[in-house]
Amino acid sequence: MPTLNWIGKEKVINHHQEVPYKILEPQYTFGLDNKTGNASDNKIIHGDNLEALKSLLPEYEGKIKCIYIDPPYNTGNEGWVYNDNVNHPKLKKWLGQVVGKESEDLSRHDKWLCMMYPRLKLLHKLLADDGAIFISIDDNEHANLKLVCDEIFGVGNFMTSIVWQKKTGASDSSNIATVTEYILVYGKKLNEVSFNQNLSSFDEKRYKYKDEYFEERGPFYYDNLDRGTLGYYESLDYPVKTPDDKFTYPNGRDSQFNDGWRWKWGEEKLLWGIKNGFIEIKKSKSKSNGWGVYYKIYLNVDNEGNKIIRSSPFKNIIFDVLNTHASNESKQIFGTTTLFSNPKPSVLIQKIIQINSNKNSLILDSFAGSGTTAHAVLNLNKQDGGNRKFICIEMEEYANTITAERVKRVINGYGEGKKAVEGTGGDFSYYELGQPLFKADKMLNEEVPLPKILEYVWYTETKEAFNAQEENHLLGTKQDTAYYFYYKKDELTTLNEAYLRTLKTKASQYIIYADLCLLDQKLMDKYHIIFKKIPRDITRF
């Protein structure tokens, strides 16, 4: 397999393992009663996204169904709010620390790859086995990103490179106009990923007709049966009662249903369609008499009533979604279109989420920008009653004033008059990236709250989320092994026989963390005890 090399690569391949683990410090919750102390399952995190992704591992490793990121495109343009040529002061400092003096000789492509690689490694860890990652990119780094993702996610897990037409023209171009971007798509384990290709064709029709219909056979849309260029030309001697209690004939006798037009279905099938509910006569603004004949096209049922997986007859999965839609959204929400140079429309992210997720999926965006992904999740939940959750990470100072503020307005509703948009409802909790768990001397940081330490240690042992236990020092049990973390902030703890007599949980094996151990090996072997020294034996990841 072809691999990509660049200056500094050897310094960043395993850098994700060296990133300090920091806790998330809740600042406020929006949309819930804060007096109850409840936190939302939706998260907006302000902080460096590399460190924030690391902080998510104890709770979310292998659980994210859909990841969407819109990283810097590395265009060399520094004129916008979001710095897009990876010369951000924080990144420069990071490159100097991680890559060293070599960073002074890095091209902008080298810098971009050094920035992206460890972030993609952590995103890979967070992605569920049946999940997929979608990455927006343009020509500047598309080729490089493809090779890096082949290396991290595996070339066999590459799904597609979606071509997205972001605008209809580019009259300001001095060369060949570029009107498209790409969305690279990879699965965690391709054989476990369910890629809903059929949604693309159905969504296009729903977008066209601005309606959504659902019944026992599933979602469907209406199409005209009386098309002049398709089907059959024959008379149907069968009276059909219209909703206004008049009798008419779909073709041949009564001119009110376009007598003489060609019909898509013949007599036998037409009768079958009427009898089985595939055909409806309903009001139509385009018909002179006010009635039209329509047939239903179902998402997963063909016109014979058989279940199918409908393939897409269209040229692309993403259609009729332009950057101008994002500008219009920004103007409606904030009253301006100049916050970001190339924001993504929420409809674009909605389509991406629908490709590989369900109503209860967890969605992650680690380059959150103006909060489009959160907007898309809330919109979808409102549309179909879903319970999707989002995690959005933004490193810039506008994380609260723009990213979180947009989500607040989406939840409550925005715009005025005829352009007012009803709120989606929902909630989120806002976090700052907090203290590192370990200090520079590798000792535990005693400023970190004890529950966060316990959560981390339990995760390193079991790769599971932590739940507080009633018994003192007990982290939990797994596979008949009891885990204890005997730790006190202001004094040394000692694993001895007196402490053993305080344990209440019965298990086949005990893993006990403490500062010191005075048990002899025979006793430890007898009771299947494994001692781990604090902080030496706490796993770093």
C-alpha positions in Angstrom: 0.0 0.0 0.0 1.4 3.5 -0.9 2.3 5.5 2.2 2.8 9.2 2.7 5.9 10.6 4.3 6.5 14.2 5.4 8.9 16.1 7.7 7.9 15.5 11.3 5.8 12.3 10.7 7.9 10.1 12.9 7.3 12.6 15.8 3.5 12.6 15.5 2.7 8.9 14.7 2.4 8.0 18.4 1.9 11.5 19.8 -1.7 10.8 20.6 -0.4 8.5 23.4 1.6 11.4 24.9 -1.2 13.9 24.9 -2.1 14.7 28.6 -5.4 13.5 29.8 -7.4 16.5 31.0 -10.8 16.5 32.7 -13.9 18.2 31.4 -15.1 21.0 33.7 -18.8 21.8 33.3 -19.7 25.5 33.0 -23.4 25.5 32.5 -26.3 23.5 31.1 -28.8 25.1 28.7 -32.3 23.7 28.3 -32.5 21.8 31.5 -33.3 22.8 35.1 -29.8 23.6 36.4 -31.1 23.5 40.0 -31.3 19.7 39.7 -27.7 19.4 38.8 -28.4 17.4 35.7 -26.0 17.4 32.8 -27.1 17.0 29.2 -25.9 14.1 27.1 -25.2 16.8 24.4 -21.8 18.4 24.9 -20.1 21.6 23.6 -16.5 21.6 24.7 -14.1 24.6 24.5 -10.5 23.6 24.3 -7.8 22.2 22.0 -9.5 19.4 20.1 -6.5 17.0 20.4 -6.7 17.2 24.2 -10.5 17.2 24.2 -10.7 14.0 22.1 -8.4 12.4 24.6 -10.7 13.4 27.4 -13.6 11.7 25.7 -12.0 8.2 25.7 -13.1 7.0 29.1 -16.8 7.5 28.3 -16.9 7.2 24.5 -14.2 5.0 23.1 -15.8 2.8 20.4 -19.2 4.4 20.8 -19.4 7.2 18.2 -21.7 6.1 15.4 -21.0 9.1 13.1 -18.1 11.5 13.0 -18.2 14.6 10.8 -15.3 17.0 10.7 -14.6 20.1 8.6 -10.9 20.7 9.3 -8.9 23.7 7.9 -8.5 23.2 4.2 -4.9 24.7 4.3 -5.6 27.2 1.6 -3.1 29.8 2.8 -5.8 32.3 3.4 -5.5 34.1 6.7 -8.1 36.8 6.1 -11.0 35.1 7.9 -12.1 34.5 11.5 -11.0 30.9 11.3 -7.3 30.7 10.4 -7.1 28.4 7.5 -3.4 28.0 6.8 -2.3 26.2 10.0 -0.2 29.1 11.2 -2.2 29.6 14.3 0.0 30.6 17.3 -1.2 27.5 19.3 -0.3 25.2 16.5 3.1 26.8 15.9 3.9 26.3 19.6 2.7 22.7 19.5 4.8 21.9 16.4 7.9 23.4 18.1 7.3 21.2 21.2 6.5 18.0 19.4 8.4 18.1 16.2 11.3 20.3 17.5 13.7 22.3 15.3 12.5 20.5 12.2 9.3 22.4 12.5 11.1 25.5 11.3 11.6 23.8 7.9 8.0 22.5 7.5 6.0 23.4 4.5 2.4 24.3 5.1 1.5 20.8 3.9 3.9 19.2 6.5 2.4 21.3 9.2 -1.2 20.4 8.2 -0.3 16.7 8.2 1.4 16.9 11.6 -1.7 18.6 13.0 -4.2 16.1 11.5 -2.5 12.8 12.2 -2.8 12.5 16.0 -6.3 13.9 15.8 -7.4 11.2 13.3 -5.8 8.5 15.5 -8.0 9.5 18.4 -11.1 9.9 16.2 -10.4 6.3 15.0 -10.4 5.1 18.7 -13.7 6.9 19.4 -15.5 5.5 16.3 -17.8 2.6 16.8 -17.2 -0.7 14.8 -20.3 0.0 12.8 -19.6 3.7 12.5 -18.3 6.0 9.8 -16.3 9.2 9.6 -17.0 11.9 7.0 -14.3 14.5 6.4 -14.9 17.7 4.3 -11.8 18.7 2.3 -10.9 20.5 -1.0 -8.2 20.0 -3.6 -5.4 21.5 -1.4 -5.1 18.4 0.8 -7.5 15.8 -0.6 -4.7 13.6 -2.0 -2.7 13.8 1.3 -5.7 13.2 3.4 -6.7 10.1 1.5 -3.3 8.5 2.0 -3.2 9.4 5.7 -6.7 8.0 6.2 -5.8 4.8 4.3 -3.0 4.4 6.9 -5.0 5.1 10.0 -8.4 3.6 9.1 -7.2 1.0 6.6 -7.4 1.2 2.9 -10.0 -1.6 3.0 -12.3 0.6 5.1 -12.4 3.4 2.5 -16.0 3.8 1.4 -16.1 6.7 -1.0 -15.1 10.2 -1.8 -18.4 12.2 -2.2 -18.2 15.1 -4.6 -20.2 18.0 -3.3 -21.2 20.9 -5.6 -21.0 23.8 -3.1 -21.9 26.6 -5.6 -23.3 26.9 -9.1 -20.6 29.1 -10.5 -17.4 31.1 -9.7 -17.3 34.3 -11.8 -14.5 35.7 -9.7 -12.1 32.9 -10.7 -9.0 33.8 -12.7 -8.5 30.2 -13.8 -10.7 27.2 -14.1 -13.6 27.7 -11.7 -13.8 25.3 -8.7 -17.3 24.7 -7.6 -16.9 21.4 -5.8 -15.4 20.0 -2.6 -15.0 16.4 -1.3 -16.3 14.4 1.6 -14.0 11.5 2.3 -15.9 8.6 4.0 -14.3 5.7 5.9 -15.8 3.0 8.1 -14.3 1.6 11.3 -15.0 -2.0 10.1 -16.5 -1.9 6.6 -18.2 -5.3 7.0 -20.1 -3.9 10.0 -21.1 -0.6 8.5 -24.7 -0.1 7.3 -24.5 2.5 4.6 -28.0 3.8 3.8 -27.5 4.5 0.1 -31.3 4.3 -0.5 -31.8 7.5 1.5 -30.2 9.6 -1.1 -32.8 9.1 -3.8 -35.7 9.3 -1.3 -34.3 12.4 0.4 -34.1 14.1 -3.0 -37.8 13.5 -3.7 -38.7 14.7 -0.2 -36.6 17.8 -0.7 -38.4 18.4 -4.1 -41.9 18.0 -2.8 -41.3 19.6 0.7 -43.4 16.8 2.2 -42.8 13.7 4.3 -45.3 10.9 4.5 -45.2 7.8 6.6 -47.6 4.8 6.9 -47.4 1.1 7.6 -45.4 0.4 4.4 -42.9 3.0 5.5 -42.0 6.5 4.1 -43.1 7.5 0.6 -43.7 10.4 -1.7 -46.3 11.2 -4.3 -45.7 11.4 -8.0 -48.1 12.2 -10.9 -49.6 9.2 -12.6 -50.9 11.1 -15.6 -47.6 11.9 -17.3 -47.9 12.6 -21.0 -44.6 11.0 -22.0 -44.7 7.7 -20.2 -46.7 4.5 -19.9 -49.8 3.5 -21.8 -52.5 5.1 -24.0 -55.7 3.2 -23.3 -59.2 3.7 -21.9 -60.1 2.6 -18.4 -63.8 1.9 -18.1 -63.8 2.0 -14.3 -65.5 4.7 -12.2 -63.5 6.2 -9.4 -65.1 8.2 -6.6 -63.3 11.5 -5.9 -63.2 13.0 -2.4 -66.0 15.4 -3.4 -68.4 12.5 -4.0 -68.3 12.7 -7.8 -67.6 9.7 -10.0 -65.0 10.0 -12.8 -62.8 7.9 -15.0 -59.0 8.2 -14.8 -58.8 8.1 -18.6 -60.9 7.7 -21.8 -64.3 9.0 -20.7 -63.8 12.1 -18.6 -61.8 15.1 -19.6 -61.4 16.3 -16.1 -58.5 13.7 -15.7 -56.6 14.8 -18.8 -58.4 12.6 -21.4 -56.0 11.4 -24.0 -52.8 11.5 -21.9 -50.5 8.6 -21.7 -50.5 6.8 -18.3 -47.7 5.2 -16.5 -49.8 2.2 -15.5 -52.1 0.0 -17.6 -55.7 -0.9 -16.7 -54.9 -4.1 -14.6 -52.2 -2.5 -12.6 -54.2 0.7 -12.1 -57.1 -1.2 -10.7 -54.7 -3.1 -8.4 -53.1 0.2 -7.3 -56.5 1.8 -6.4 -57.6 -1.3 -4.5 -54.3 -1.6 -2.5 -53.8 2.0 -1.7 -50.9 2.7 -4.1 -53.0 5.3 -5.9 -54.8 8.3 -4.5 -57.0 11.0 -6.1 -56.2 14.2 -4.3 -56.4 18.0 -4.7 -54.0 19.5 -7.1 -53.3 23.1 -7.9 -52.1 22.3 -11.4 -55.4 20.6 -12.5 -58.2 22.7 -13.9 -60.8 20.8 -11.9 -58.8 20.7 -8.8 -58.2 16.9 -8.7 -55.1 14.9 -9.7 -54.3 11.2 -9.8 -51.1 10.2 -7.9 -49.3 7.1 -7.1 -47.0 6.4 -4.1 -43.3 5.6 -4.4 -42.2 3.9 -1.2 -38.7 3.9 0.2 -38.5 0.1 0.7 -41.5 -1.2 -1.2 -41.8 -1.5 -5.0 -44.8 -0.9 -7.2 -45.7 -4.6 -6.9 -45.8 -4.4 -3.1 -42.6 -6.3 -2.6 -39.9 -5.2 -0.1 -36.8 -3.8 -1.7 -33.6 -1.8 -1.1 -34.0 1.0 -3.6 -30.8 2.0 -5.3 -30.2 5.6 -6.1 -30.8 6.7 -9.7 -29.1 10.0 -9.1 -25.6 11.1 -9.8 -24.6 12.0 -6.3 -25.6 11.5 -2.7 -25.4 15.2 -1.9 -27.6 17.4 -4.2 -29.1 20.9 -4.2 -27.2 22.0 -1.1 -25.1 25.1 -1.6 -22.9 27.3 0.6 -25.4 30.1 0.0 -27.8 28.1 2.2 -25.3 28.3 5.0 -24.9 32.1 4.5 -28.7 32.4 4.6 -28.8 30.4 7.9 -26.1 32.6 9.4 -28.0 35.8 8.4 -31.2 34.4 9.9 -29.6 33.3 13.2 -27.0 36.0 13.7 -28.0 38.8 11.4 -24.7 38.6 9.4 -23.0 36.4 6.9 -19.4 37.4 7.7 -18.8 35.2 10.8 -17.2 32.4 8.7 -15.9 32.3 5.1 -17.1 28.9 4.1 -19.7 27.6 6.6 -21.5 24.4 5.9 -25.3 24.3 5.5 -27.1 22.3 8.2 -28.9 20.4 5.5 -25.6 19.0 4.3 -24.7 17.7 7.7 -28.3 16.3 8.1 -27.8 14.2 4.9 -24.4 13.0 6.1 -25.9 11.9 9.5 -28.7 10.1 7.7 -26.3 8.1 5.6 -24.9 6.1 8.5 -26.8 6.6 11.7 -30.2 6.0 13.4 -32.5 7.9 15.7 -30.4 7.1 18.8 -26.9 7.6 17.4 -24.1 9.6 18.9 -22.6 12.3 16.5 -19.2 13.9 17.0 -17.7 17.0 15.4 -14.2 18.0 16.6 -13.9 21.1 14.4 -17.3 22.5 15.4 -16.9 26.1 14.1 -20.3 27.8 14.2 -22.1 24.7 15.5 -23.6 23.4 12.3 -23.4 19.8 13.3 -25.3 20.4 16.5 -27.9 22.4 14.5 -28.3 19.4 12.1 -28.8 16.9 14.9 -31.4 19.0 16.6 -33.2 19.5 13.3 -33.3 15.8 12.6 -34.6 15.0 16.1 -37.4 17.5 15.7 -38.3 16.1 12.2 -38.5 12.4 13.2 -38.7 12.3 17.0 -35.2 11.0 17.2 -32.9 11.0 20.3 -29.6 11.6 18.6 -26.9 13.2 20.7 -24.0 15.5 19.7 -20.5 16.3 21.0 -19.0 19.4 19.5 -15.4 20.6 20.2 -14.2 24.1 19.3 -10.8 25.5 20.3 -11.3 29.2 19.5 -12.6 31.8 21.9 -15.9 32.1 20.1 -16.9 28.6 21.3 -19.3 30.2 23.7 -20.3 33.4 21.9 -20.9 31.8 18.5 -20.9 28.0 18.7 -22.9 27.6 21.8 -25.0 30.7 21.1 -26.1 29.4 17.8 -27.3 26.2 19.4 -29.2 28.1 22.0 -31.0 30.1 19.3 -31.7 26.9 17.3 -33.3 25.3 20.5 -35.4 28.4 21.3 -36.1 29.5 17.7 -34.7 32.4 15.7 -35.6 35.0 13.0 -38.5 37.4 12.8 -41.9 37.7 11.1 -42.5 35.4 8.1 -38.9 34.2 8.3 -39.1 33.1 11.9 -37.9 29.5 12.5 -39.5 27.5 15.3 -37.2 26.2 17.9 -36.2 22.5 17.9 -36.2 22.1 21.6 -33.3 20.1 23.2 -30.5 20.9 25.6 -26.7 20.8 26.0 -24.0 21.2 28.6 -21.0 23.5 28.0 -17.5 22.5 29.2 -14.1 23.9 29.4 -11.0 21.7 29.1 -9.7 21.5 32.6 -6.7 20.3 34.7 -4.4 17.4 33.6 -4.8 14.2 35.6 -1.0 13.9 36.0 1.5 16.6 36.8 4.8 17.1 35.0 6.5 14.8 37.6 4.0 12.0 36.8 2.4 12.3 40.2 -1.4 12.5 40.4 -2.7 16.1 40.2 -4.5 16.5 43.5 -6.5 19.4 42.2 -8.5 17.0 40.1 -11.7 15.9 41.8 -11.6 12.3 43.0 -14.5 11.0 40.9 -12.6 12.0 37.8 -9.5 10.1 38.9 -11.7 7.0 39.6 -13.4 7.3 36.2 -10.0 7.3 34.5 -8.5 4.4 36.5 -11.6 2.2 35.9 -11.5 3.0 32.2 -7.9 2.0 31.9 -8.7 -1.3 33.5 -12.0 -2.2 31.9 -12.6 0.2 28.9 -16.0 0.9 30.4 -17.7 4.0 31.7 -17.5 4.4 35.5 -20.4 4.2 37.9 -20.0 5.3 41.5 -20.2 2.5 44.0 -21.6 2.5 47.6 -18.6 0.6 49.1 -15.6 2.8 49.9 -12.7 2.6 47.4 -14.5 0.1 45.2 -14.3 1.0 41.5 -16.5 -1.9 40.4 -16.4 -5.5 39.4 -15.9 -7.1 36.0 -15.5 -10.8 35.1 -15.5 -11.7 38.8 -12.6 -9.3 39.5 -13.1 -6.6 42.1 -11.2 -3.3 41.5 -10.3 -1.1 44.5 -8.6 2.3 44.5 -7.4 3.0 48.0 -6.4 6.6 47.7 -6.4 9.6 50.1 -5.4 13.1 49.0 -3.4 14.1 52.1 -1.9 10.8 53.3 -0.3 7.6 52.2 -2.4 4.5 51.9 -1.2 1.0 52.8 -2.5 -2.3 51.6 -2.2 -4.5 54.7 -4.3 -7.2 56.4 -6.3 -4.6 58.4 -7.4 -3.0 55.1 -8.2 -6.4 53.6 -10.7 -7.1 56.4 -12.6 -3.9 55.4 -13.4 -5.3 51.9 -17.0 -6.3 51.4 -17.2 -7.5 47.8 -16.6 -11.2 47.2 -14.7 -12.0 44.0 -12.3 -14.6 42.5 -9.6 -11.9 42.0 -8.8 -8.5 43.5 -6.9 -5.7 41.9 -6.0 -3.1 44.5 -4.4 0.3 44.0 -2.6 1.9 47.0 0.5 3.9 47.8 2.2 1.0 49.7 1.8 -2.7 50.2 2.8 -4.7 53.3 1.2 -8.0 52.4 3.5 -11.0 51.8 3.3 -12.8 48.5 1.9 -16.0 49.9 -1.1 -14.2 51.3 -1.6 -12.3 48.0 -1.4 -15.6 46.1 -3.9 -17.2 48.4 -6.6 -14.5 47.9 -5.6 -13.8 44.3 -4.6 -10.2 45.0 -2.7 -8.0 42.5 -1.2 -4.9 44.0 -0.8 -1.7 41.9 1.2 1.2 43.2 -0.2 4.8 42.9 0.6 6.5 40.7 3.3 4.3 39.1 1.0 1.5 37.9 -1.8 3.7 36.6 -1.9 3.2 32.9 -1.3 6.2 30.7 -3.0 6.3 27.3 
